[in-house]
Structure formats: structure tokens, C-alpha cells
Amino acid sequence: MAECAGIDVAKDHLDWTVGSMAEVRQVPNTPAGVRRLVRKLQPLELDRVVLEATGGYERLLFQALVDAGLPVVRVNPKRVRDFGKGLGILAKNDSIDARLLAVFGAKAEPRLDPARNAEGRRMSELAARRRQLIQLITMEKNRREQMPRWLRADQESLIRILEGRVEKIDALLDETIAREPEQKDRFERMQTIPGVGPKTARAILADLPELGKLDRRKIAALAGLAPFAKDSGRKSGLRSIHGGRAAPRTALYLAALIASRFNPTLKAVYDRLKEAGKPSKVALVAVARKLLTILNAIVRDGTEWREAQQA
């Protein structure tokens, strides 16, 4: 069985172990503590170092592991808990979680996170901040009906400020992309597809760095656009999508709304499914998946829309 390290991340400390039976040790979740942990792990021949996505507490550790060249995997906590329940592990504490992460890495062999340079990390962080600002704008707009009339001018002023910050983030993303010739080339090629504009291209480049490096099935699963069967015996259940990365999936779905109307190839996909009696949402998900397949081919082959269409 593969040798894996599991690290349970808390705000103040990191509990870590190698394998399921080894002693669980603890270091502070500080720059000094992270450096100490990395030095402990580097001499070991590890297949994976597994930690959970914790909303930001793992960011310092994750980047230190990547910079050290260690095979790091950041996983969804729910996926690990479901795995633990399948093994009959119902108790939960930091030591148990660290061991469970090590076992999960060895048994499930989750995909390694792609190493990203400073510009790639900057893009991801800017994209995350953009989503936060969009959420704030949406919340303020949803409050309009409940807002007293005399406060509406103040609310509109706040919305304009937030929209200005979004524009600033977009400008920073464009500057970051422009500094990387390869990313700039991808950014431009992606927009040759009718229905894909700067917003979609930015989101995909920032949050789906594996684009062009995986086959169409794997990239669809990574974005949460792969249909999963729900069959049992003679019963054939409805296919559905779940899991994957929400940010690129949302960007692709919004792009599919436009592409299903103005991109002839993708409009044909949408119309064919609607004529077959499929719900609109199912047809749009299929368009989003097809769009991702085309984007993947364009980035992989260094082509543009028409060339990819003919391939």
C-alpha cells in the first residue's frame, strides 16, 4: 500500500502522521511550525500528503508543501468523512482525522494538486476575492425591497463601490494573465469560442489549471459536470452531476446559457436534447460539458475554435 501522510488542519495547530498506525504529532499552524513539518516530511518517500480544504487555514501549509516539491492533495472534508463512515469510523478528533486522511490517501489515491507558480496562485486568490465581492453585491441587491426609502441612496452607493472593486479585480486578473505569455495565449484562444468571454476565460484559467492536461472525462469530473449513473437491478435511475469544483462549473454553466443561443455547434446540442424531451437544465449542463471538452482541446492542442471544431 502506498505510504501517505495525513495532516489535520486547525486554526492554531497541525496534527500529522504517516500511515494509519504511526504516532500522531502536532506542530503550531505558524510559519515556523509549517517549516518544521515540511523538514520532517521531505526525507520520507511519500506518495501523497493529504490535507483537507478548511476555508483558508491550510493555505500556508499547502503552499509550503508545493514549494518543497511534496506530492500534496487538498481534499473535500465531506469526501473523507464519507470514506471514514464506510470504514466504520464514526468518532472524530484531530488524531483520528489525521490517521483517516493518511488511509484515505493510500486507499482512494486522490488526484495530486497541480503545482502553481506565484502568478497562478495570484490568479486563484483574485478569483476567490471576486466571488466574495459578487456575493456581497447580490446580498445588497436582494435587500432592496426591505430597505427603507431614505437608506436606498446609501445602499446604491455601496453597490457601486463593490462593483468598482470587481472591475479592479478583473483588471488585476488581466494584468496577471498578460505577464504570462502561455496564459495570455490560452486566454485569447479560449475567447475564440462563441459564448466564451473574458469572465469565463478568467474563471477557468484561475480555478481549473488542469485544463488541457487531462482527457475529457477526467476534466468533466473535476469540474463536476460528469453524469453519474443511479442504476439498481432492472431499474435505471436518472443521471446527475455532483461534486467537483463549483467555481469553474458555475462559469461554464453561465457561458452555456449564451452559447446555447449563439454558438451554432452548441445550439445544436441544446436543441437536440430539448427535442428529445430533456429538461432545459439537463440540456444546459450537457452544453457546459461539451463547451469544457472544446476548451480542453483548444488548450491542449494550441488551436482556436474553428480548428478544434473540425478535429
N, C-alpha and C positions, 0 to 999 in steps of 0.2 A: 504493500500500500504506500502511496506517495506520502512523503514527510511534509507536513504543513504546520505552520504556526497560526494560532488564533489569538487575536487581540480584542479584548472587550474595552470599548472606549467610553469613559465617563468625562464629565467636565473637568474634574480635578486629578484623575489618575487613569492609568492604563494597566489592565490585568492581562498578562500574556503567558502563553505556554506553547510548547512544541509537542505535537501528538496529543492523544487523549488521556494518557496516563502520567505524563510528566507533571512536576510541581508547577503550580501557578504562581508567578511572581508579579510584583507590582512596581511601577515607576510613576513619578508625577507626570501629568499631562502638561509639561512645560518644555521649552526648547532644550534645556539641559537633560530632562528626563527622556525626551524623544531621542536625543543624540546617544544617550546611554543604551537605550533599547536597540537602536539601529546597529551600534557596535556589537551588541550581543548576537544579533541575527546574521550579520554579514558573513561570519566564518562558516555558518551552517549551510548545508546543501539542501535548500528548501525548494519544493515545487511551487508552493504558494504561501503567501502571508495574507490571511483573511481577516478583515475587519468590517464592521457594519457602518452604513451611512447613518450618521447621527445628527444631521442638520448643521454641521459645521465644526463640531468638537473634534472630528477626525481629520480636519484639513491639514493641520501642521504635520501630524504623523504621516498621513498619506503622501504628502509631497516629499517628506524626508525619505520615505521608503523608495519612492520612484527615483529620486535623485541618487540614491545609493545603489540603484540597479537591481533592487529586490523584486521578485515576481508578486506584485501586490494585487489583491482583489478586494473591491469595495462592494458589499452585497446588501440587498434589501433585508432589513431585520425580520419582516414577516416571513420571507422565504426560509430563513434559518429557523425561526420558531416552528413553522410547519414541519420542517425536517426533523426537529427535535421531538415534536409530538409523535411523528411516525416511528421514532425510536423508543417511545415511551418515556421521554424525558420531560416531565411536567414542571419540576421545580425550576426556580430561576434565581440566580445570584451572579455576581461578577465572575467568580471562579468557574461556575458551571457554564456560563456563556462563553468564556474563553476556550474551554475544552470543546464545547459544541462547535464553535467556529473552526477549530482545528480539524475535527472529524468531518464537518461539512466540506471543508476544502479538499480533504482526501477522498471522500466518497463521491461527492457531487461534481468535483473538478470544475468549478465555475470558471468562466472566461476571465483571463487576465485583463486588467485595465490597461488601455494603451498609454504608453509614456508620452507626455506632452511637454513641449518646451515652454519657456516663460510666456511667449506670445499666445500659445494655445491655452494656457491657464488663465491668462488675462481675458481672453475671449469668453471663456466659460464663466468667469466671475462677473464680467459685464453683462452677459446674457441673463444670469441669475438676478442681478440687480434690476435689469429691465423688467423682468417678470414681476418683481416685487412692486415696482412703480405702477405697472399696469393694474395690478390687483388693488392698489390704493386708489387709482383713478376710478376703477369700476365700483369700488365701495362708496366713494363720494357721489358718483352719478346715481347709484341706487338709493341714496338718501335724499334725493332732490324732492320727492313728494312729501317727505316728512319734515323737511327743513322749513322753519318759519320764514315768511317772505322777507323780513328785514335782515336775515342772515344769508340770503341766497347770493348776494354780491360777494360776500366773503368766501362762500363755497366755490363760486365760479372762479374767483381769483386763485384759490388753492389748486383747482383743477388745471388752470392754465400753467401754474408753476410746475406741477407734476408733469404735464405734457411737455413742457420745456426741458425738464430733466430727461425725459425719454428721448427727445431729439438729441440731447447732448450725448447720451449713452450710444445712440445709433452712430453719431459722428465718431465717437471713440472706437467703436467696433470697426467702422470703415477704415480709420487710421491704422488700427492694429492689423487688419487684413492686408492693407496696402504695403505694410512693411515686410510681409512675407510673400515673395514672388509666386510661390507654389499655391498659397492660399488665395492670392489675388486672381490667379489664373482659374482656379476652381470656382471662385465666386462669380466670375464673369461667364464661364461656361454654363454654370447651373442656371443662370438667368436667360439663356437662350431658349429654355423651355417655356412655351406659352403657359402662363399661370404661375410661374415662379418669379417672384420679385425680390428686391433686396431683403425684406423682412424674413422671408422664408429661407433664403440663402444664408443669411447671418445666423439664424437659429440652427440650421442643420450643421454648418461649419463649427459652431460653438459647442453643440451638445451631442454631435454624432461623429466624432473624429475617426471612427472605424469605416466611414463611408469610402467605398472603393477598395477596401481590403478584405471584405467578406463576400460570400456568394449571396444571391438574392434572398434565399430562405433565412439565412442567419441574420442578415441585416434587417429583414422584416420582423423577425422575432425580437431583435434588440430594440427596435422602435415600438414594439407592442402592436404590430399590425399583421402578425401571422395568425390565421384562423386555427383554432384548436377544436378537435372533434369531441363530442359528448355522446358517444355511442355505447350501448349496452345490449348484448344479445342481438335480438332482431330489431331492437329499437334504434333508430338513427336520430340523434338529437341535433339541435341547431348548432352550427359552428359559431364561435365567438372569439373575440380578441380579449386579452388581458395581460397585465404585466408590462414590462418594457419601460422605456423612458418617456415620461409624459410630455416633456417639452418639445422634442422633435416630432412626436406623434401629433400633438396639437397643431404645430406649424404645418405639417403635411396635410392634416385634415382641412385646415382653413384654406390652404392652397388648392386642395381638391375641389372645394366649393366653386372656385373660379375656373380651374382647369376643366371641370366637367361641363362648363358652358362655352369656353372659348378655345380650348385645345382640341382640335379635330380627333386625334387619336384617343384621348382620354374621354372625350364626349361620347365616342362610340362605345367605349367600355361601360360608361354610365347608362347610356340608352339601352344597350343590350340587356343589362341586368334589370332595369326597370320594366322592360318589355316581358322579361321572364317572371315578373311578379315580385321581385325583391323589393324590400322597403328602401326608402331613399337613403337612410343612414348606412345600410349594408352596402349599397351601391357606392356611396361616397368613400367608405373605408376601402373598398376594392380599388377605387381610383387612387386613393392615397397610397396604397400598397404598390400599384403599378407605377405611380409617379416616383416613389422611392427606388424602385427597380431601375428606372431610367436614369435617375440621378446617380445611382451606384455605378451604372455602366459608363456614364459620362466621366465621372471622376476616375474610375479605374482605367479607362482607355484613352483619356485625354481628348475626347471628341466633343462635338456640340450636338444640339438637339437633332438636327436632320440626319447626321451620321449615325447617331445612336438609334434613331427610329428605324433606319434601314438595316441595322445589324441583326 
